Amino acid sequence: MVLVAAMAVVLIAAVVLGGIASGLGRRGDNQRAADLAALGGVRAMRGSYPRLFVPAYIGREPNPAYLSRGAYLAQARERALATAKLNGAERIEVAFPDGGSFAPTRIRVEVRDPAVFEVGGERREAAVDASAEAELTPAISADALAAGPGDYSGPLALRQGKPMRPDVALAFDRMAAAAAQDGHALIVSSGWRSTAEQARLFAAHPDPRWVAPPGRSLHRLGTELDLGPESAYGWLAANASRFHFIKRYAWEPWHFGFTLNAGTTSVGYGGGGDGGATMPSFVPAQFAPAIAQAAQRWNVSAALLAAQLYAESGFNPFAVSSAGAQGIAQFMPGTAAAYGLDDPFDAPSAIDAQGRMMRDLLRQFGTVPLALAAYNAGPGAVSGCGCIPPYPETQAYVARILGLLGGAGDTAGLGTTLDVRLVR
C-alpha cells in the first residue's frame, strides 16, 4: 500500500510538473508572439502615419495619398494579427488604447492561447494570457539639440575673436558691462560654430552629453555662447535673463542662449511669425484671425498654434478635460492665471495666451518638440531629462502635432522622426 501510494504521488507530481512546464513554455510563446505582433502593428502605423494628415481631396478628386483613420487602424490590425499567427498564436485580440484620437499612436496585442496538458488521460487547459503594447514616439532624445535646417548663414559679429549674430553681440556687450560693474570679466570661449567644426569637436570628444553630434548643436544658429570664467557662473545664472540670455541646460553652467527675437525660426522651426500665411486648411474659419494675430504678436508659427488647438480640443472653445483643463487651448486654471487669462473659454484670449506660452517655451527649450512636450507635461518634466518625457499621453501629443505639421507642409527644421517602441 505504501509503495502504491508513493507511486501515485510520483505520478501526480509528474503531471503537475508537466503542467507547469507546459504553462511556462506556452506563456513564453504567447509573450513572444504578443511582443512581435505589437511591434509589427506599430511599424505598419509608422509607415502610414504621414498619410493621415495629407488632404483627402485634391480639388474635387480623391487624393490617393490620403488614408482615413479607419483604414490606418485596419492596416495595423491586419499586420499585428498576421505577425502573431506567424509566431504560432491563434487566440489574438488587437486594440488601440488611443484609437479615439485623430491620429492613434499605440497598439495593444493580447494572446490568449492556453497551455494544454493531460491529467488522467483527459485534456486540460490553463490560461496563460500575455499582452504587449507598442507606440510611435518622437525620436527626440537623441536629437534634442537638433535646432535648425542648417547653419546660420547671416552676418556675424566678433567678440573676443568669437563669431555670433550681431544682435547677440550687442546683448552680450550690455551683459558684459553689467558684469564688469559687479567685478566679473566675462570671457567668451565659444560662439557660432559650423557643422564642420562641430564634427571635429565631436570626433575629439564623442560624448553627446558634453559635445553635441554634428548638426545637432544650437551653436550653429549663432545664438549660443559658452561663457566664463567659472567664478562668474553664479552671476550669470542670476542675471543673464535681464539681457535675454537663458541657461540652456542644467548640466552646462557656461552655456547661455539668446532668446530675444529668436522666434521659432532661430530655434529649430521654419516659418516663425508667418502671420497666418501658412494657415492650415483644417482650421475653422472663425478661429483663423485669432491664430494669425497670435502668430504675429508672439512670433510663433500659425501652423504650430493651429495644430496644437486641433490636438488639444478639436477647436472646441468649451472643452473641459478630465484633469480640469479648459477651453480651446486647454489651460489649467493655474497656468491660465499665470498668463493673465481670465476666461479660458474665450477663444481669442485663450489663443493669444497660447501663443505667448509657446513663445516662452520655445525660448526656454530651443526646439519645437521639446516646447510641445513642456506645454503638455509641464516645463519641469522636460527640464529634468532634456527630452520628451516617457509619458504615453505626452509622446502621443507631440507625435500628433508633428504629424499635423507635416500634413501642412510646415516641418522645416524639426529634425524629428518617429521611432517604434515596445512599452510593455
N, C-alpha and C positions, 0 to 999 in steps of 0.2 A: 504493500500500500504506500509505504514511504517512497519507494522507487517510482511508482506510477505518479504520485503527487509531484515529485521532483521533476519528472519528465514533462508533466503538464505545465509546471511553472516555467520550465525552459522554453517550451513551445509558445506559451503566451508571451514571454519576454521577447522571443524571436519575432513574433508577429508585431508586437508593439514597436520594437526597434526597426523592423522593416517598414512599418507605417511611418515612423518618424523620419527615416532615411528618405522614403518616397516623398513625404511632405517637404523636407528640406530641399530635395532636388527639384521638385515642382515649383517651390517658392522662388528658387534661384532662376529657373527657366522663365517663370512669369515676370519676374522683375527685369530680367534682361530684355524680354520682348516688349514690356511696357516702356522701358528707357529708350530703346531703339525706335519704337513707334512714335513716341513723343518727339524725339529729335527729327525723325523723318517728316512728321507733320509740320513742325515749325520751320523746317528747311523749305518745305513747299510754300509756307506762308511768306518766308523771306523772298523767295523768287517772285511771288505775285504781289507783294505789298505795294510797290510803287503804282501798280495798275488801279488800285483803289482810288487814287487821287487825280487821275487824268480826267478830262471832260468826258461825259458819257456820250456826247454828240459833237460832231464837227459840222457846224451849220445845222442842217436837218438830217444828216446822215449819222447812223450809229458809229461810234468810234471803236474800231476793233481792238484798240489797246486797253479800253476800259474793262474792268472786272467788277461786278457787283459784289457786295459783301456776302450774299448767299453763295455765289459761285466760288468766291475766295475760300469760304469755310468748307464748302463741299470738296474742293481740291485737297485741302489739308486733311480732312477726314478720310478721304479715299487713300491718300498716301500713308496715313497712320495705320489704317486697317490693313492695307497691303503689307506694310512692314511687319506688323505684328503677326500676320499669318505666315509670312516667310520665315519667321522665327518660332513657328510651331504653336502659336496661340490660336484658340478657337473662340473662346467667350471674351469678347472685346467690347468695351464701351469707350466712346470718344466724346469729350465735352470741351467747351470753350468757356473758361471762367469769366472772361470779359467779352463774351460774344454779343452782348447788347450794345457795345460801343460802336462807333462808326468805323473803327479800324482795329479789330481784335489783334492781340499780340501773344496770347497764351493758349496753350492746348494741354488738356489732361487726358491721359490714357489709363484705363483700368483693365487689367487682365484677370479673369476670374476662373481660369481653368483649375479644376480641383486635383488634388493628389488622389490617386487610385491605388488601392491595395486590397488584399483578400484577408478575410477573417473567417475561419471555419468553412472555407470553400465559397464564402459569399463575397461578392464585390462590394467594397465600401469606398466612400468618397469623403474627403475632408477639404474644407475651404482653405485655400492659401492665396487669397487675393493679393495683388500687387498693383501699385499705381505709380505714375510718374507725371510730372509737369515740366514743360519746357516753354521758353519765351523768347521773343525777339527783344533785344536790348541794345540801345545805342552804344557803339564801341567807342566810348569817350574816355575811359580810364587811361588808356594808353595815349590818347590824343588830346588830353586835357589842355595842352598848350598849343594845339593847332589853332591859329588865330587869324589866318587870312589867306586869300587866294594866291599871294606871292609876296615877295619882299617889297617894302616901302620904296617907291621909286621917285618921290618928290624931292624938293630941295632939302639940303642938310646944313645944319649949323654945327660948329665945333665948340666944345667946351673942354678945356684941358686936353685937347687933342682927340676927344671922343665925339663921334658924329651923333646927331639926334635931330628930330624935327625942329624947325625954327620956333614954333610955339612952345615946345617942350624946353628949349634952351632959355627962352625968356622967363618961363616959370621957374626954371632951375636958378636963374640969376637972382630972382626975388627970394627964393628959399635960401640960397647960399648967403645972401646978405643978412637975412634974419638970423641964420645960424651963427654967422660971424659975430653978431652983436651979443649972442649968448655964449661966445667963447669956443665955437666949433668951426673948424675949417673943413668944409665938405670936400671930399675927393670923389671924382667920377672915375670908376675903374672900368666901366663898360657902358656903351650906349647902343646905337644901332649896329646890328650885325647881320651880314648877308647869310643866306643859307649855306653858301660855300664855306664861310668862316665857321659857322655853327657845326658843319660836318667835321672840320679839323678839330674843333674843341671836343666834340663827342668822341672822335676816334682816340683822342688822348685820355679822356676820362669817360668811358662808356657806362656811366651810371645815370639813368634817366631821372633819378630823384634830384640830382645836383646839376646835371647838364642835359638840357632837352635835346632829343634827337634832331637832326637837320630837318627843317620845315615845320617844326613844332614849337619853336621858341617865339615868344612875344617880342623879343628883342628885334626881330626883323621888321617890326612895324614902326620903329623909330620913337616909340612912346615910353620905352622902358630904360631905366637907369640902375646900374649897380653902384651903390654909394658907400662911402666910408668916411672916416675911419671907424673902427669898432666902437670907440668911445662916443660916437655920435648916434649910435643906433637908438638909444633911448630918446634923444631929442627928436630924431626923425619920426619915430613911432608916435610921439605926442604931437608933433607939429606939421608933418608933411601934408596932412589933409587941408590945412589952411591955404596951401598953394596948389591944391588939386592933384596931389600925388597920393597914391594908396599903396600900402604894403601888400603885394600880390599874394604872397604865400607865407603862412605862419612859420615855416621852417627856413625861410630866407630873410633874415632881418635887414639885409642890404639891398634887396630888390624892391624898387618902387616904380609904379607905372603911372603915367599921366592920364587923367580921366576927363578933364575939361575939353569939350568939343570933340571927344573921341567918338561919340555917337556909336552906331553899330558898325559902320564901315571900318573903323580903325581897330575894332576888337573882334574881328572874325566873322563879319556878316555883311555881305554886299547889299547895297541899296538902302542904307540907313537914311532916314529922313526924307523918304520919297514923296511925302505929302499925298499919298493915295494914287500915285501914278501907276503903281503895280497892284492896285486893289484886286484881290482875287474875285473870281466870278461867283464864288459861293457866299459872298457877303450880302445879306439882305439890304435892299436899297435904303431903308430908313436908318441904318447904322453906318453907312459909308461916310457921310460927312463928319460924324464924331470921330471915327477911326482916322480919317485923313487929318483932322485938326490935331488930334493927339500925336500922330506921327510927326507932323511939322513942329509942334511945340516942343516935344521931347527928343526929337532926332532919333526915333526908333522906327524901323520898317513897318509900314502899314500892313504888309502881308504877314509879318510876325504877329502883330496885335490881333489881326483877324483870325489867324489860325488858333491862337490862344483862346479867343472867345468861342470859337466853334468847339474846341476841346473842353472848355470849362463848362459851358452852359447850353451849347447849341443855339446861341443868340437868344436865349430866354431871359429877359430882364428881371423876371420874378422867380428865378430858380433858387431853391434852397437845398443844400446837400444834407446828408445825414449827419455830417460833422458840424453843421451850422454855418457853412459858407453861403454867402448871399449874393444874389444879383447876377447880372450878365458876366461879370468878371470874377465872381465867386470870392469875394473878400470876406475873411473872417472879421468879426466886429473889432477886435483889437488892431488888426492891420488897417482896417478902414479908418479908424480913429487916428492912427499914426500918420496917415496920408491926408487927413482933413476931409475925408469923405463922410458927410453926414448921412447920406441916404444911398446905400449900395444898390437900391432898386431903381435909382435914377440913372438910366443907361448912359447918357452923355457924360455925367460926372464920374461914373464908375470907369468908363473907358479912358477918360483923362487921367484918373488916378492909376489905372493900369499902365498907361504909357510912362508915367513918372516912375512908377515902381520898377518897370523893366529897364528904364534908363539907368536907375541906380544899381540894379543887379548886373547889368552889362558892364558898368564901370567897375563894379566890385570883382566880378569873376572872369571877365575877359573873353568869354565865348558864349554864343547863344545857347548851346545845350546845357551848360552849367547854370546860366541865368534862368532858363526854364525850370531846371531841377530845383533851384532855390525858390522860385515862385510857388512851386507845388509842395515841396518838402520843408522849406524854410532855409534861410541862409546858413544857420548853424550846422545843419546836416551836411551841406555841401562843403563848407569851410573845413569841417572835421576830416574829410578824406580827399579833398581836391578832385572829387569825381562826382558822377551821378550816383546818389546813394542807392544801395541794393534793395530798394522798396519796390515791390511789383507795381504799385499804383504810379510811382514816380517814373520808373523805367518806361511803362506803357505811355504815360502822359508825354514824355519827351519824344518817344518814337512816333506817336500820332502827329504831333505838331511838325516834326521834321518831315514826315510823310506828306502832310498838307502843304508845307512849303515847297517840297519837291513838285507836287502837282501844280503849284502856282508858278513853277519855273523860277523860284527865288531861293536857291540854296547855295549861291556863290560863297565860297569860303567857309562853309560849315565844317568841312573836313571830317564828317561823321558818317559811319556806315552802321549797319545793323548786324549784330552778332547773334548767334544761336547759343542758348544756354539752358542746360538742364538744371532746374531749380529744386526739384525734389522727386 
